Amino acid sequence: MEKKTVRTGIVGAGFSASFHFEAIKKVYGTNVEVKGVQALEGAQDYAQPRGIAVYDTLEKLLDDVDIVHCCTTASSHEPVAIAALERDKFVIVEKPLTGYFGDGSEDFNGEQCSKEVALESALASVTRMLEAEKKSRGRILYAENWVYAPSIQKEREILEKTGAQILWIHGEEAHSGSHARTYAYWKYSGGGVMISKGCHPLTAALYLKRVEGKARDGKPIRPKAVTARTHALTRMENFRDEGHIRSDYFDIDDFSVIHVVFDDGTIATIFASDIILGGIHNWLEVAANNHRVICNINPNTAMQAYNPLEANFKDIYVVEKTGTKQGWSTPSPDEDWFTGYPQEIEAFYRTVAYGDPVESGSSLAADCIATIYSAYVSAERSGTEVAVQAL
Ligand SMILES: NC(=O)c1ccc[n+]([C@@H]2O[C@H](COP(=O)([O-])OP(=O)(O)OC[C@H]3O[C@@H](n4cnc5c(N)ncnc54)[C@H](O)[C@@H]3O)[C@@H](O)[C@H]2O)c1
């Protein structure tokens, strides 16, 4: 079969735009023509070394492409995605799909806002995106890399071939603090660590329960209710800051736990935090009726290294977010592969070019947002159970 060519554009020029570009370079099922980048800040610095054009408006970029990568701050995912869908373009939306970003006031404080209002507004935003998608020939491709991580896909195969029943999933995403300046503010991120990191293991859990339901009974198993707690440990007056953990957050949580009850009565428990030293800690464990797996996304022991002197490894990238390279470490020899970025982008380009089915689309993303904002309502009520609405 002759390879189709997909014309693409990048919106946003920061951290995620960089790893999206690396993944685009690895696409092999289609030819990719990167037309250019559009961003509020940093477009020139991003475009120059990559040899691509800078567009001054999103509209002009959309006119020239079949698909855009929405790699912008979470608060702008909805307008970027809707603009693309209105022009019948596909849009890859980085996590989280959307959310609640305050009342527009400069000094908005997410910690003090009503979480019921946050839930209602976030669901309204998701609904607008789903409506735009329904009217469009384009699709929302939800960039949840955990869905495409090889260990999660291996578990999908086990579920489909053994008809397993998952009884409990537990998982975590944690490290010592996100780099993005805007991350410290609810008005840009739509919440704290519960949404920004919790969305990854949560969406993998929601995905696997969907897979289980479809494989055995032809219909997805969905989240029914949540119980949650959030904390702001680095903002406590008695937090003893020794400089290893980021601690300049304005109004967001840095620790969260969500307990999900699915509509078949089974459960998932998801931790997320910004207070963990020793590198990024991303794992998901599945306790099923006929097997048990532990998906070590990061760290994993594909490679173990001992380095007696910090200076030895000064030019060596080891693994995300470790504070030191001295002593024992677990270098990730192909970190992107373990985290699922290239597999995700390859799958999305195949959808655009050949109509391949989407593993991570708007419905899964909508469940994630509904679950997380219901969890914020639960946390506001010190852990009372809250129903998760289906959109
Ligand atoms: N999947 C992952 O592992 C992962 C990792 C990091 C970030 N992310 C997600 O990627 C998104 C971006 O995060 P980041 O770390 O790249 O942020 P960043 O601050 O590094 O970059 C954001 C970029 O978006 C641009 N931007 C913001 N609003 C815009 C708008 N309305 N129009 C055009 N450009 C706009 C900024 O100018 C900047 O270039 C967030 O939703 C974040 O949650 C995902």
The ligand as a MOL file (V3000), in Angstrom:
LIG
                    3D

  0  0  0     0  0            999 V3000
M  V30 BEGIN CTAB
M  V30 COUNTS 44 48 0 0 0
M  V30 BEGIN ATOM
M  V30 1 N 1.8300 13.7590 28.3450 0
M  V30 2 C 2.7900 14.2170 29.1020 0
M  V30 3 O 3.6080 13.4690 29.6220 0
M  V30 4 C 2.9160 15.7030 29.3430 0
M  V30 5 C 4.0840 16.2320 29.9110 0
M  V30 6 C 4.1670 17.6110 30.0970 0
M  V30 7 C 3.1010 18.4270 29.7420 0
M  V30 8 N 1.9740 17.8750 29.2020 0 CHG=1
M  V30 9 C 0.8070 18.7270 28.8540 0
M  V30 10 O 1.1570 19.5350 27.7310 0
M  V30 11 C 0.5010 20.8060 27.8270 0
M  V30 12 C 1.5500 21.9140 27.7190 0
M  V30 13 O 2.4820 21.7590 28.7830 0
M  V30 14 P 4.0180 22.1350 28.5850 0
M  V30 15 O 4.7470 21.4950 29.7030 0
M  V30 16 O 4.4240 21.8700 27.1880 0 CHG=-1
M  V30 17 O 3.9280 23.7300 28.8560 0
M  V30 18 P 4.9900 24.8250 28.4830 0
M  V30 19 O 4.7220 25.9630 29.3900 0
M  V30 20 O 6.3730 24.2490 28.3970 0
M  V30 21 O 4.5670 25.2750 26.9690 0
M  V30 22 C 3.3110 25.7960 26.6550 0
M  V30 23 C 3.3640 26.4670 25.2870 0
M  V30 24 O 2.0280 26.7910 24.8680 0
M  V30 25 C 2.0040 28.1460 24.4150 0
M  V30 26 N 0.6240 28.6310 24.5650 0
M  V30 27 C -0.1060 28.8090 25.6950 0
M  V30 28 N -1.3450 29.2080 25.3840 0
M  V30 29 C -1.4140 29.2800 24.0290 0
M  V30 30 C -2.4430 29.6300 23.1080 0
M  V30 31 N -3.6500 29.9930 23.5000 0
M  V30 32 N -2.1540 29.5990 21.7850 0
M  V30 33 C -0.9100 29.2560 21.3500 0
M  V30 34 N 0.1020 28.9020 22.1830 0
M  V30 35 C -0.1610 28.9260 23.4980 0
M  V30 36 C 3.0390 28.8550 25.2510 0
M  V30 37 O 3.4280 30.0600 24.6400 0
M  V30 38 C 4.1520 27.7910 25.2580 0
M  V30 39 O 4.8870 27.8650 24.0600 0
M  V30 40 C -0.2640 20.8180 29.1560 0
M  V30 41 O -1.6070 20.5080 28.9250 0
M  V30 42 C 0.4110 19.7070 29.9510 0
M  V30 43 O -0.4560 19.1060 30.8790 0
M  V30 44 C 1.8790 16.5440 28.9850 0
M  V30 END ATOM
M  V30 BEGIN BOND
M  V30 1 1 1 2
M  V30 2 2 2 3
M  V30 3 1 2 4
M  V30 4 1 4 5
M  V30 5 2 4 44
M  V30 6 2 5 6
M  V30 7 1 6 7
M  V30 8 2 7 8
M  V30 9 1 8 9
M  V30 10 1 8 44
M  V30 11 1 9 10
M  V30 12 1 9 42
M  V30 13 1 10 11
M  V30 14 1 11 12
M  V30 15 1 11 40
M  V30 16 1 12 13
M  V30 17 1 13 14
M  V30 18 2 14 15
M  V30 19 1 14 16
M  V30 20 1 14 17
M  V30 21 1 17 18
M  V30 22 2 18 19
M  V30 23 1 18 20
M  V30 24 1 18 21
M  V30 25 1 21 22
M  V30 26 1 22 23
M  V30 27 1 23 24
M  V30 28 1 23 38
M  V30 29 1 24 25
M  V30 30 1 25 26
M  V30 31 1 25 36
M  V30 32 1 26 27
M  V30 33 1 26 35
M  V30 34 2 27 28
M  V30 35 1 28 29
M  V30 36 1 29 30
M  V30 37 2 29 35
M  V30 38 1 30 31
M  V30 39 2 30 32
M  V30 40 1 32 33
M  V30 41 2 33 34
M  V30 42 1 34 35
M  V30 43 1 36 37
M  V30 44 1 36 38
M  V30 45 1 38 39
M  V30 46 1 40 41
M  V30 47 1 40 42
M  V30 48 1 42 43
M  V30 END BOND
M  V30 END CTAB
M  END
